[in-house]
Amino acid sequence: MDEKREIRNTAFQVQVTGEEEEKRTVEGYALLFGVSSDGLSFEEVIERGALDGVIEKSDVFALLNHNQNRGILARCTNGKGSLSLSVDSKGLKYRFEAPKTALGEELLENIRRGEISVSSFCFDVKKDAWEKKSDGVWKRTISKIGNLYDIAPVYNAAYSKTSVYMRGKEQAEAEFVRQNNENLEEYYSNIEKSLNI
């Protein structure tokens, strides 16, 4: 996987809907705005507006467990295709008809049995900000997603630990240390000036 890509999970339920006897419509939320992450070593929030213009320029696959080697469930290219993606006040909603393939049947059966109940998405970040909160926990606010690569109903809701967000956190920590050092130097310089040293 490209080292700039990150994967996050959403606890919002994946479900099968439809009015026909054989329900094949799969829908859920791949990401939620304004909701703090769970399971990372830091807090992460995606702002509303972070997806503005992203769907229209992305080639997004619906995959089972982010595994393209098994085949695809649906696809949205530049906002069109068998995968419907829509952004509302809650987040990124997806919807597709499960294909009549072994992969599609596996997905439907496992959603019905409750084996698959959460969604995930793969993305990269165009703009974010890091801050160290008063409790010592780092907070990352994502204000702009660069690209959306896939959405995935997943078996396991474990977050990935990619090099990108760790590198971003390390840069924020280094900046925090640098700023504190500058503040200390300024503090001591002011003391020396006041004492005429």
C-alpha positions in Angstrom: 0.0 0.0 0.0 1.2 3.5 -0.8 2.8 4.9 2.4 0.6 8.1 2.3 -2.6 6.1 2.5 -4.4 5.8 5.8 -7.2 3.5 6.9 -9.8 4.3 9.5 -12.9 2.5 10.7 -16.4 3.7 11.5 -18.6 2.1 14.1 -21.7 3.0 12.2 -23.6 -0.2 11.3 -23.4 -1.7 7.8 -26.7 -3.1 6.7 -28.5 -4.9 3.9 -31.6 -3.2 2.7 -34.0 -3.5 -0.2 -37.6 -4.1 -0.9 -37.3 -7.2 -3.0 -37.4 -10.7 -1.6 -33.7 -11.0 -2.1 -32.2 -7.9 -0.5 -28.8 -7.0 -2.0 -28.4 -3.3 -1.2 -25.4 -2.7 1.1 -25.2 0.7 2.8 -23.4 2.4 5.6 -21.2 5.3 6.6 -17.5 5.1 5.7 -16.6 8.1 7.8 -18.3 10.4 10.3 -17.6 14.1 10.7 -16.8 15.6 14.0 -16.5 12.3 15.8 -13.3 11.6 17.8 -11.4 8.5 16.7 -11.2 5.5 18.9 -8.3 3.1 19.0 -5.5 5.4 17.9 -2.6 6.6 20.1 -4.0 10.1 19.5 -7.4 11.8 19.0 -8.5 12.4 15.4 -11.4 14.4 14.1 -12.5 14.9 10.5 -14.1 18.3 9.9 -17.2 18.8 7.8 -16.1 20.0 4.4 -13.0 17.8 4.4 -14.5 15.8 1.4 -15.5 18.9 -0.7 -14.6 18.1 -4.3 -12.9 14.8 -3.4 -15.5 12.3 -4.7 -15.7 14.1 -8.1 -11.9 13.6 -8.6 -11.4 10.1 -7.1 -11.6 6.5 -8.3 -13.1 4.7 -5.3 -13.6 1.0 -4.9 -15.9 -0.8 -2.6 -13.8 -3.7 -1.3 -14.3 -6.4 1.3 -11.7 -5.8 4.1 -9.7 -3.4 1.8 -8.6 -6.4 -0.2 -8.7 -5.6 -3.9 -7.0 -9.0 -4.8 -10.3 -10.8 -4.0 -12.2 -8.6 -6.5 -14.3 -5.5 -6.2 -17.9 -5.1 -5.0 -18.6 -1.7 -6.7 -16.8 1.3 -8.1 -17.3 5.1 -8.2 -15.2 6.9 -10.8 -15.4 10.7 -10.6 -18.7 10.5 -8.8 -20.4 8.0 -11.1 -20.7 4.2 -11.1 -22.2 1.2 -9.3 -21.0 2.6 -6.0 -23.1 5.6 -4.8 -21.2 8.0 -2.5 -22.9 10.9 -0.9 -21.8 13.4 1.7 -24.4 14.6 4.2 -24.2 16.4 7.6 -23.3 13.1 9.3 -20.4 12.0 7.0 -19.7 9.9 3.9 -22.6 7.5 3.1 -22.1 4.7 0.6 -24.6 2.4 -1.1 -24.2 -0.4 -3.7 -25.9 -3.5 -4.9 -23.9 -6.5 -3.9 -22.7 -8.3 -7.1 -23.9 -11.8 -7.8 -20.5 -13.2 -7.3 -18.9 -15.4 -4.6 -17.5 -12.2 -3.0 -20.9 -10.5 -3.1 -22.6 -13.6 -1.5 -19.9 -13.8 1.2 -20.4 -10.1 2.0 -24.2 -10.5 2.2 -24.1 -13.6 4.3 -21.6 -12.2 6.8 -23.6 -8.9 7.2 -26.8 -10.9 7.8 -25.0 -13.1 10.4 -23.5 -10.1 12.1 -19.9 -11.0 11.3 -19.5 -7.7 9.4 -20.9 -4.7 11.2 -18.5 -1.8 10.6 -17.1 0.2 7.7 -13.7 1.6 6.9 -12.2 3.9 4.4 -8.7 4.4 2.8 -7.6 7.9 2.1 -4.7 10.4 2.1 -4.6 13.8 3.8 -4.1 17.1 2.0 -4.4 19.3 5.1 -4.4 18.7 8.8 -3.3 20.3 12.0 -1.8 18.8 15.2 -2.1 20.2 18.7 -1.1 18.9 22.1 -4.1 19.2 24.4 -3.8 20.2 28.1 -4.2 16.5 29.1 -1.1 15.6 27.1 -3.0 13.8 24.3 -2.2 14.8 20.7 -5.2 15.8 18.6 -5.2 15.7 14.8 -7.8 17.7 13.0 -8.2 16.7 9.3 -9.6 19.7 7.4 -9.0 18.4 3.8 -8.8 14.8 2.5 -6.6 14.6 -0.6 -7.9 11.4 -2.2 -10.4 8.7 -1.3 -9.2 5.2 -2.5 -11.8 2.8 -1.1 -14.6 2.1 1.3 -14.9 -1.3 2.9 -17.2 -3.3 5.0 -14.8 -5.0 7.3 -14.6 -7.9 9.7 -12.2 -6.3 12.2 -12.5 -2.7 13.4 -8.8 -2.4 14.3 -7.2 0.9 13.2 -4.1 0.8 11.1 -0.9 2.6 12.1 0.5 4.0 9.0 3.7 5.9 8.6 2.0 9.0 7.4 0.1 9.8 10.6 2.9 8.8 12.8 5.3 11.0 10.8 2.7 13.9 11.1 2.6 13.4 14.9 6.4 13.2 15.1 6.6 16.5 13.2 4.0 18.1 15.6 5.9 16.8 18.6 9.2 18.2 17.2 7.6 21.6 16.6 6.2 21.6 20.2 9.7 20.8 21.6 11.3 23.5 19.4 8.7 26.1 20.5 9.2 25.2 24.1 12.9 25.6 23.7 12.5 29.0 22.1 10.2 30.0 24.9 12.7 28.9 27.5 15.6 30.7 25.7 13.4 33.9 25.6 12.5 33.5 29.2 16.2 33.2 30.3 17.2 36.0 28.0 14.6 38.3 29.6 15.8 37.3 33.1 19.4 38.1 32.1 18.3 41.5 30.7 16.4 42.3 33.8 19.4 41.4 36.0 21.8 43.2 33.6 23.9 40.1 33.1 
